[in-house]
Amino acid sequence: MLETFKQLKQNDRIRVSMTDSLFGKREKILSIGRRTHSKKYNVEKLTLFQVNKDGLPDKHSCKYYFYYRPESNLLTLAMGNMGCSFTNIEILNN
């Protein structure tokens, strides 16, 4: 999954299989937003937007975030400020 994360570019579409405490197991189609890096904490953050029924990214709904910590080689997912477990990332063709 780490290789897939490194390939992601802005405006790509991905399908993420996840489990969270609110909805249980589910799949979401998300659009890639901005990629940022914190030099102080050495964390790379990728913002993800939900895709609405028209196929456009909905920038006003709850955002998802991927956090990558290179020191521990750890990739995590958050829904807003709540952590989620994810099992698969798949890049979709546009």
PyMOL commands that set and color helices and strands:
alter all, ss='L'
color gray80, all
select helices_A, chain A and resi 2-7
alter helices_A, ss='H'
color red, helices_A
select strands_A, chain A and resi 13-20+24-38+43-51+57-58+64-69+74-79+82-92
alter strands_A, ss='S'
color yellow, strands_A
deselect
rebuild
show_as cartoon
